[in-house]
Amino acid sequence: MKTPARGVRPTGGLPGRRRALIRLCRPADRASIERLGHPPHVADILCPRPARRLAWRLLGTRAVPVLAEEEGTGAVVGSVQFVRSRRSPDTWMFGHWRVAAARRREGIGRRMLVEGMRLLPPQVARLYSYVDWDNDASIAAHERLGFESGRTLWGKAPLGVLTTVGPATPALRLEPVGPRDWPVLFTIYTRAMGSLWLRLFPELDPRNFLGGTLGGLRAGVVAVARGQSGAAWSTLAPRAGTGTPDRSVAGFVLWEGEAVTVFADPAACDHGFLARAALQVMARGARRDLEIGLRGLPRSLAARPGPIGLQVLMGMPDVMTRWQG
Ligand SMILES: CC(C)(COP(=O)(O)OP(=O)(O)OC[C@H]1O[C@@H](n2cnc3c(N)ncnc32)[C@H](O)[C@@H]1OP(=O)(O)O)[C@@H](O)C(=O)NCCC(=O)NCCS
């Protein structure tokens, strides 16, 4: 495989093809965005109505939708949306990256990212997106543009079916945690999210990693998942307050309102762990059809994903030197 290309490539496009102009999205572009293949709810996000724009403003959400428009015809041939992270204003995510099928592999996707970045505040330093695990074309395009892929996978699955993906025994214990468990939780978090995530969010530390302020969570309840001691569950997480290894902490569960996310130590995570964690979450009253988030899935799970929708993190922690240097 070739080395990922760096820098901005000439923007002329292929001979005989109309050149595309990269510009901000306008409310009047809604119908063209649907014609590009986005469903109406995505068109709503790319071309937000005034009420949604106001809600975003009140919540502090900064979103910048960008289009590729064919010169001459005015046809919309590509879209992408950049969203500023709440954790770190210098880190932005992008989504809804799409180029019309007939215009792919001409450099339009690249131009929307590279030139779109120039429409964002100048201090944007880090960029990432999530890609469906089986979207080989998108993963290849990200890699060619210089993105790195995360070591662990993200997932989501309805609780009920997740309980069936592995054996229910030996049971997992879920215990409430307090501030003194924070170092163990942070260790699990760093393993679950992986080093690429930590480079995208260099400010993360044991006091703020779950979105909380010093010493606590802003929202949510956390419980630690303890498995039977033994190889399948062991982790090297230090036991809170002692510095000695706690071999039984395999992950933790975070409740934020209705939303539930399981953070697993990838070394301890398999189908059995996920099934048992799901059983414990349901035992605490969560609905069978609730779709929960999964973090820290080892890549080996992708060989038999079953009902789990898998995604890979693609990140660029050094946008300035790659695209603006
Ligand atoms: C992903 C997508 C937006 C890329 O847009 P594009 O305009 O085709 O991408 P570009 O032509 O700018 O290509 C950028 C780089 O990726 C490479 N690339 C693009 N598609 C590729 C593919 N299918 N396989 C291998 N490499 C690919 C290009 O060769 C180029 O690298 P190079 O300049 O070093 O040769 C486009 O394929 C698409 O719309 N896919 C469907 C929607 C989708 O899956 N979106 C992503 C969701 S995360």
PDBQT file of the ligand as one rigid body, heavy atoms in Angstrom, charges set to zero:
ROOT
HETATM    1  C1  LIG A 401     -15.832   8.030   1.229  1.00  0.00    +0.000 C 
HETATM    2  C2  LIG A 401     -16.094   9.018   0.084  1.00  0.00    +0.000 C 
HETATM    3  C3  LIG A 401     -16.765  10.269   0.637  1.00  0.00    +0.000 C 
HETATM    4  C4  LIG A 401     -14.725   9.408  -0.526  1.00  0.00    +0.000 C 
HETATM    5  O1  LIG A 401     -14.954  10.434  -1.498  1.00  0.00    +0.000 OA
HETATM    6  P1  LIG A 401     -14.110  10.515  -2.860  1.00  0.00    +0.000 P 
HETATM    7  O2  LIG A 401     -14.429  11.804  -3.517  1.00  0.00    +0.000 OA
HETATM    8  O3  LIG A 401     -14.340   9.287  -3.653  1.00  0.00    +0.000 OA
HETATM    9  O4  LIG A 401     -12.623  10.513  -2.297  1.00  0.00    +0.000 OA
HETATM   10  P2  LIG A 401     -11.347  11.120  -3.062  1.00  0.00    +0.000 P 
HETATM   11  O5  LIG A 401     -11.492  10.910  -4.530  1.00  0.00    +0.000 OA
HETATM   12  O6  LIG A 401     -11.112  12.512  -2.598  1.00  0.00    +0.000 OA
HETATM   13  O7  LIG A 401     -10.207  10.162  -2.526  1.00  0.00    +0.000 OA
HETATM   14  C5  LIG A 401      -9.384  10.485  -1.424  1.00  0.00    +0.000 C 
HETATM   15  C6  LIG A 401      -8.316   9.416  -1.313  1.00  0.00    +0.000 C 
HETATM   16  O8  LIG A 401      -8.939   8.180  -0.941  1.00  0.00    +0.000 OA
HETATM   17  C7  LIG A 401      -8.699   7.197  -1.936  1.00  0.00    +0.000 C 
HETATM   18  N1  LIG A 401      -9.923   6.415  -2.110  1.00  0.00    +0.000 N 
HETATM   19  C8  LIG A 401     -11.166   6.897  -2.295  1.00  0.00    +0.000 A 
HETATM   20  N2  LIG A 401     -12.034   5.879  -2.435  1.00  0.00    +0.000 NA
HETATM   21  C9  LIG A 401     -11.305   4.758  -2.336  1.00  0.00    +0.000 A 
HETATM   22  C10 LIG A 401     -11.635   3.382  -2.417  1.00  0.00    +0.000 A 
HETATM   23  N3  LIG A 401     -12.891   2.973  -2.657  1.00  0.00    +0.000 N 
HETATM   24  N4  LIG A 401     -10.646   2.480  -2.271  1.00  0.00    +0.000 NA
HETATM   25  C11 LIG A 401      -9.371   2.877  -2.056  1.00  0.00    +0.000 A 
HETATM   26  N5  LIG A 401      -8.994   4.186  -1.964  1.00  0.00    +0.000 NA
HETATM   27  C12 LIG A 401      -9.964   5.093  -2.110  1.00  0.00    +0.000 A 
HETATM   28  C13 LIG A 401      -8.369   7.972  -3.200  1.00  0.00    +0.000 C 
HETATM   29  O9  LIG A 401      -7.590   7.217  -4.093  1.00  0.00    +0.000 OA
HETATM   30  C14 LIG A 401      -7.643   9.173  -2.651  1.00  0.00    +0.000 C 
HETATM   31  O10 LIG A 401      -6.307   8.863  -2.353  1.00  0.00    +0.000 OA
HETATM   32  P3  LIG A 401      -5.095   9.401  -3.307  1.00  0.00    +0.000 P 
HETATM   33  O11 LIG A 401      -5.368  10.859  -3.537  1.00  0.00    +0.000 OA
HETATM   34  O12 LIG A 401      -3.883   9.146  -2.514  1.00  0.00    +0.000 OA
HETATM   35  O13 LIG A 401      -5.205   8.592  -4.553  1.00  0.00    +0.000 OA
HETATM   36  C15 LIG A 401     -16.950   8.354  -1.021  1.00  0.00    +0.000 C 
HETATM   37  O14 LIG A 401     -16.397   7.103  -1.346  1.00  0.00    +0.000 OA
HETATM   38  C16 LIG A 401     -18.408   8.135  -0.629  1.00  0.00    +0.000 C 
HETATM   39  O15 LIG A 401     -19.248   9.027  -0.775  1.00  0.00    +0.000 OA
HETATM   40  N6  LIG A 401     -18.744   6.942  -0.140  1.00  0.00    +0.000 N 
HETATM   41  C17 LIG A 401     -20.143   6.627   0.225  1.00  0.00    +0.000 C 
HETATM   42  C18 LIG A 401     -20.581   7.300   1.487  1.00  0.00    +0.000 C 
HETATM   43  C19 LIG A 401     -19.673   6.936   2.640  1.00  0.00    +0.000 C 
HETATM   44  O16 LIG A 401     -19.400   5.764   2.884  1.00  0.00    +0.000 OA
HETATM   45  N7  LIG A 401     -19.184   7.958   3.343  1.00  0.00    +0.000 N 
HETATM   46  C20 LIG A 401     -18.283   7.798   4.450  1.00  0.00    +0.000 C 
HETATM   47  C21 LIG A 401     -19.016   7.605   5.702  1.00  0.00    +0.000 C 
HETATM   48  S1  LIG A 401     -17.855   7.521   7.038  1.00  0.00    +0.000 SA
ENDROOT
TORSDOF 0
